[in-house]
């Protein structure tokens, strides 16, 4: 199948918003492939008024004008470097219509720091632990194993799959170790970083890469779906939700519907979509449901960049159909959004 064969993709019934909250632009790491390399410039330090912006954000997300279920991704930089991160997570978990909070972290802080999150009030919380091969140590791996016994939280190591061959054996060994310890894992394909003040970067996944990790992609078959995780969603919405790494616990997407010109419907895995680059929807009609919240608390559409003032943060504006401006879907959650060729 090629992009020219496809006339629509995604699910018309998918209605879970994702708010990607870029909490802080500071990080201890400096990964060569970092998708936030142009964001991590430590402006947070220069704007002390941004420290309390989270209070405004939580009030905004509590508005009754947002009727559909949503998930909150707390991102950076490294979000655990925000001085109020424990209060932020607890407040996000308390929002009624929020179904899931994902704290995406490099897991560099101490085990005792993360154990503070393990309280009943945070039972919506998933600790999404990002594996960065350049910084992986035996101590870091053991900390994951030790933390996997937490009482109230879900933890999910999210394995960034390196395109550089020198990191493959280490990555495979990590996958085996986590599997042997019965820890759910997610696999993440690195995305292109466009040109900016710190340069650009593009992954080069070869045929040898796909063959090397082939057996690990099969772990997808045991992935838990959103239907399992969003246990409080009403039954009508629940039926429409497929597995999604953007709001799930890092497990890979099971399948996405692609319809072709000949009237056939194909269910494609995330692996197939990435390997054959079936994510080029520029100019198509789409209903993008992902929104960025920046450090100052401003909301904008993740795809179009359109800013939404607080009075426009409502169901009608959040679900508006738009023309896709992107050369490629730059997040696998976006594969699920209903898209139609114009």
C-alpha positions as CSV (number, residue, x, y, z in Angstrom):
1,X,0.0,0.0,0.0
2,X,1.2,3.5,-0.8
3,X,-0.2,6.9,0.3
4,X,-1.7,7.5,-3.2
5,X,-3.9,4.5,-2.6
6,X,-5.4,5.8,0.7
7,X,-8.5,8.0,0.9
8,X,-9.2,8.0,4.6
9,X,-7.5,7.0,7.9
10,X,-8.2,7.0,11.6
11,X,-11.5,6.7,13.5
12,X,-14.5,9.0,13.2
13,X,-15.5,7.8,16.7
14,X,-12.2,8.6,18.4
15,X,-13.0,11.5,20.9
16,X,-10.3,11.5,23.5
17,X,-8.5,14.9,23.8
18,X,-4.8,15.0,24.6
19,X,-3.4,18.0,26.4
20,X,0.4,18.0,26.0
21,X,1.6,20.2,28.8
22,X,5.1,21.6,28.1
23,X,5.7,22.3,31.8
24,X,9.3,23.4,31.8
25,X,12.1,23.8,29.2
26,X,15.0,22.5,31.4
27,X,16.5,19.1,31.2
28,X,19.6,17.3,32.7
29,X,20.1,15.4,29.4
30,X,21.3,16.6,26.0
31,X,20.2,13.7,23.7
32,X,21.5,14.0,20.2
33,X,18.0,13.0,18.8
34,X,15.9,15.0,21.3
35,X,12.5,16.0,19.8
36,X,12.6,19.0,22.2
37,X,16.1,20.2,21.3
38,X,14.7,23.6,20.1
39,X,12.5,23.9,23.1
40,X,15.0,23.1,25.9
41,X,16.5,26.6,26.2
42,X,15.9,27.3,29.9
43,X,13.6,30.2,29.5
44,X,11.7,29.0,32.5
45,X,14.4,30.4,34.7
46,X,14.0,33.9,33.2
47,X,10.3,34.1,33.8
48,X,9.5,33.6,37.5
49,X,5.8,34.3,36.9
50,X,5.6,31.0,35.0
51,X,6.1,29.0,38.1
52,X,2.5,29.4,39.2
53,X,1.0,29.2,35.7
54,X,0.0,25.6,36.5
55,X,-2.7,26.8,38.9
56,X,-4.4,28.6,36.0
57,X,-4.1,25.6,33.8
58,X,-5.7,23.2,36.2
59,X,-8.7,25.6,36.6
60,X,-9.0,25.9,32.8
61,X,-9.0,22.1,32.4
62,X,-11.7,21.8,35.0
63,X,-14.1,23.9,33.0
64,X,-17.4,22.2,32.3
65,X,-17.2,23.3,28.6
66,X,-14.8,20.4,28.0
67,X,-17.3,17.6,27.8
68,X,-15.3,14.8,26.2
69,X,-12.8,12.7,28.2
70,X,-9.2,13.8,28.0
71,X,-5.7,12.8,29.0
72,X,-2.9,15.1,30.2
73,X,0.7,14.5,29.2
74,X,3.1,16.4,31.5
75,X,6.2,17.0,29.4
76,X,9.4,19.0,29.3
77,X,12.2,19.4,29.2
78,X,12.2,17.2,32.2
79,X,9.0,17.9,34.2
80,X,10.2,16.6,37.5
81,X,12.5,19.6,37.6
82,X,9.5,21.8,38.2
83,X,9.5,22.8,41.9
84,X,5.8,22.1,42.3
85,X,5.5,18.9,40.3
86,X,4.0,16.8,43.1
87,X,1.2,19.3,43.6
88,X,0.7,19.6,39.8
89,X,0.2,15.9,39.4
90,X,-2.2,15.6,42.3
91,X,-4.2,18.5,41.0
92,X,-4.4,17.1,37.5
93,X,-5.5,13.7,38.9
94,X,-8.4,15.4,40.8
95,X,-10.0,16.8,37.6
96,X,-13.2,14.8,37.1
97,X,-13.2,14.6,33.3
98,X,-9.5,13.8,33.1
99,X,-9.1,10.1,32.6
100,X,-5.3,9.8,32.7
101,X,-2.2,11.8,33.7
102,X,1.1,10.8,32.0
103,X,4.3,12.1,33.6
104,X,6.9,11.7,30.9
105,X,10.3,11.5,32.6
106,X,13.8,10.5,32.1
107,X,13.6,9.0,35.6
108,X,16.9,10.6,36.6
109,X,15.7,11.7,40.1
110,X,15.9,9.5,43.2
111,X,13.6,6.6,43.8
112,X,12.4,8.3,47.0
113,X,11.4,11.3,44.9
114,X,9.2,9.1,42.6
115,X,7.8,7.2,45.6
116,X,6.1,10.4,46.8
117,X,3.7,10.1,43.8
118,X,2.5,6.7,44.9
119,X,-0.6,7.8,46.8
120,X,-4.2,6.9,46.2
121,X,-5.1,10.4,45.0
122,X,-2.8,9.8,42.1
123,X,-4.3,6.5,40.9
124,X,-4.9,8.1,37.4
125,X,-1.1,8.7,37.1
126,X,1.2,6.7,34.8
127,X,4.9,7.3,35.1
128,X,6.1,7.1,31.5
129,X,9.9,6.4,31.8
130,X,11.8,7.4,28.7
131,X,14.8,5.3,27.8
132,X,17.6,7.3,26.3
133,X,20.5,5.0,25.3
134,X,23.2,7.6,25.8
135,X,22.3,7.8,29.5
136,X,21.3,4.3,30.4
137,X,23.0,2.7,33.4
138,X,22.6,-0.5,35.4
139,X,21.5,1.7,38.4
140,X,18.8,3.3,36.3
141,X,17.5,-0.1,35.2
142,X,17.5,-1.4,38.8
143,X,15.6,1.7,39.9
144,X,12.8,0.9,37.4
145,X,12.6,-2.7,38.7
146,X,12.4,-1.5,42.3
147,X,9.7,1.1,41.5
148,X,7.6,-1.5,39.6
149,X,6.2,-2.6,42.9
150,X,4.5,0.7,43.6
151,X,0.9,0.4,45.0
152,X,-1.3,2.9,43.2
153,X,0.5,4.0,40.0
154,X,1.1,2.5,36.6
155,X,4.7,2.6,35.3
156,X,5.7,2.1,31.7
157,X,9.2,2.3,30.4
158,X,8.9,3.8,27.0
159,X,11.8,2.6,24.9
160,X,13.1,5.1,22.3
161,X,14.3,2.8,19.5
162,X,17.7,4.0,18.3
163,X,18.5,4.1,14.7
164,X,22.2,4.0,15.5
165,X,23.4,0.4,15.4
166,X,25.8,0.8,18.2
167,X,22.9,1.1,20.7
168,X,20.9,-1.9,19.5
169,X,22.5,-4.6,21.7
170,X,22.0,-2.5,24.8
171,X,18.5,-1.7,23.9
172,X,17.7,-5.4,23.2
173,X,19.2,-6.4,26.6
174,X,17.1,-3.7,28.3
175,X,13.9,-5.0,26.7
176,X,14.7,-8.6,27.8
177,X,15.5,-7.5,31.3
178,X,12.2,-5.6,31.7
179,X,10.2,-8.4,30.1
180,X,11.9,-10.9,32.5
181,X,10.7,-8.7,35.4
182,X,7.1,-8.6,34.1
183,X,7.2,-4.9,33.4
184,X,5.0,-3.5,30.7
185,X,7.1,-1.7,28.0
186,X,6.3,0.6,25.2
187,X,8.2,1.1,22.0
188,X,8.7,4.5,20.5
189,X,10.0,5.4,17.1
190,X,12.1,8.6,16.9
191,X,10.7,11.4,14.9
192,X,12.4,14.0,12.7
193,X,13.4,17.3,14.3
194,X,13.1,20.1,11.8
195,X,15.9,22.7,11.3
196,X,16.3,25.2,14.1
197,X,18.8,27.1,16.2
198,X,20.4,23.8,17.4
199,X,20.3,22.2,13.9
200,X,18.1,19.3,12.7
201,X,18.0,15.6,13.0
202,X,16.3,12.8,11.2
203,X,16.2,9.0,12.1
204,X,17.4,6.5,9.5
205,X,15.7,3.2,10.2
206,X,17.2,0.6,7.9
207,X,15.9,-2.8,6.8
208,X,18.5,-4.3,9.2
209,X,16.9,-2.3,12.1
210,X,13.4,-3.7,11.3
211,X,14.8,-7.2,11.2
212,X,16.9,-6.8,14.3
213,X,13.9,-5.8,16.5
214,X,11.3,-7.8,14.6
215,X,10.5,-10.1,17.5
216,X,10.0,-7.2,19.9
217,X,7.3,-5.6,17.8
218,X,5.3,-8.7,18.5
219,X,5.0,-7.6,22.2
220,X,2.3,-5.3,20.8
221,X,0.0,-8.3,20.8
222,X,-0.2,-8.3,24.6
223,X,-0.6,-4.5,24.9
224,X,-3.4,-3.2,27.1
225,X,-5.9,-1.1,25.2
226,X,-7.4,2.3,26.1
227,X,-10.7,0.5,26.7
228,X,-9.0,-1.2,29.6
229,X,-7.3,1.9,31.0
230,X,-10.2,4.4,30.7
231,X,-12.4,2.4,32.9
232,X,-14.6,5.4,33.8
233,X,-15.5,6.4,30.2
234,X,-19.2,6.0,29.3
235,X,-20.0,2.9,27.3
236,X,-20.7,4.7,24.1
237,X,-17.3,6.4,24.0
238,X,-15.6,3.3,25.3
239,X,-16.6,1.3,22.2
240,X,-14.8,3.7,19.9
241,X,-11.4,3.8,21.6
242,X,-8.5,1.8,20.2
243,X,-5.1,1.3,21.8
244,X,-3.1,4.5,21.7
245,X,0.4,5.2,23.1
246,X,-0.5,8.9,23.5
247,X,-3.0,8.1,26.3
248,X,-2.1,4.5,27.1
249,X,0.7,3.2,29.3
250,X,3.3,3.2,26.5
251,X,2.1,0.1,24.9
252,X,2.2,0.3,21.1
253,X,-0.9,0.9,19.1
254,X,-2.7,-2.2,18.0
255,X,-4.3,-1.1,14.8
256,X,-5.5,1.9,12.8
257,X,-8.1,1.8,10.0
258,X,-6.9,2.8,6.5
259,X,-9.4,2.9,3.6
260,X,-8.2,2.7,0.0
261,X,-9.6,3.8,-3.3
262,X,-10.8,0.3,-4.1
263,X,-13.2,0.4,-1.0
264,X,-11.0,-2.0,1.1
265,X,-10.4,-1.3,4.8
266,X,-7.0,-2.2,6.2
267,X,-5.9,-2.4,9.8
268,X,-2.3,-1.2,10.1
269,X,0.0,-1.4,13.1
270,X,2.2,1.4,14.2
271,X,5.2,-0.5,12.9
272,X,3.7,-0.7,9.4
273,X,2.7,3.0,9.5
274,X,6.2,4.1,10.4
275,X,8.1,1.6,8.3
276,X,6.3,2.5,5.1
277,X,5.8,6.2,6.0
278,X,2.0,6.0,5.7
279,X,1.6,9.3,7.7
280,X,1.7,12.0,5.0
281,X,-1.7,13.8,5.3
282,X,-0.8,17.4,4.4
283,X,-3.8,19.1,2.8
284,X,-6.3,16.4,4.1
285,X,-9.3,17.2,6.3
286,X,-8.6,16.1,9.8
287,X,-10.0,16.5,13.3
288,X,-6.9,17.0,15.4
289,X,-7.5,16.5,19.1
290,X,-4.1,17.2,20.6
291,X,-3.4,20.6,22.2
292,X,-0.2,22.1,23.6
293,X,-0.2,24.0,26.9
294,X,2.9,26.0,27.1
295,X,4.8,27.2,30.2
296,X,2.8,30.4,30.5
297,X,-0.5,28.4,30.4
298,X,-1.5,29.3,26.8
299,X,-3.3,26.6,24.7
300,X,-2.7,26.0,21.0
301,X,-3.5,23.2,18.6
302,X,-0.6,20.8,18.3
303,X,-0.9,20.5,14.5
304,X,-1.9,24.0,13.3
305,X,-0.4,26.2,16.0
306,X,-3.7,28.0,16.3
307,X,-4.0,29.6,19.8
308,X,-7.1,29.2,21.8
309,X,-7.9,31.8,24.5
310,X,-9.6,30.4,27.6
311,X,-13.1,31.5,26.4
312,X,-12.6,29.4,23.3
313,X,-11.6,26.2,25.1
314,X,-14.8,24.4,24.6
315,X,-16.1,21.3,22.8
316,X,-17.0,23.0,19.5
317,X,-13.6,24.6,19.0
318,X,-11.6,21.7,20.3
319,X,-13.2,19.3,17.8
320,X,-13.2,21.6,14.8
321,X,-12.2,20.0,11.5
322,X,-9.0,21.5,9.9
323,X,-6.8,21.2,6.9
324,X,-3.6,19.3,7.9
325,X,-0.6,21.6,7.6
326,X,2.1,19.0,8.5
327,X,4.3,17.1,6.1
328,X,3.9,14.1,8.4
329,X,2.0,13.1,11.6
330,X,4.7,13.8,14.2
331,X,3.1,11.9,17.0
332,X,1.6,8.4,16.8
333,X,-1.5,9.5,18.7
334,X,-2.4,11.5,15.7
335,X,-2.7,8.4,13.6
336,X,-6.1,7.8,15.3
337,X,-7.6,11.1,14.3
338,X,-10.2,10.9,11.5
339,X,-8.6,12.0,8.3
340,X,-10.0,12.2,4.8
341,X,-8.4,13.1,1.4
342,X,-9.8,16.3,-0.1
